[in-house]
Amino acid sequence: MERFYGDQRQHLWGNQIRSYVFQPYRMVKDLRTGEQSSDVQAVMDGALDPFVNACSAAGCPLKRVQA
């Protein structure tokens, strides 16, 4: 199984990949790539293509983008 899945990280608090802000403004931001969208409802409805494309283009880095 390790050959197929590689190194697995633990899913702990603080290891989220995306943050969602609904108030006082609307923003979804991928913490790995820096991709963001102000259309929170579309993202919640499944419009994840920009985030998937950004992750693919970045090679899915394991470390967060530094602000």
Secondary structure as UniProt FT lines:
FT   HELIX           2..5
FT   TURN            13..14
FT   STRAND          18..21
FT   STRAND          27..30
FT   TURN            31..33
FT   STRAND          36..37
FT   HELIX           40..44
FT   TURN            45..46
FT   HELIX           49..58
//
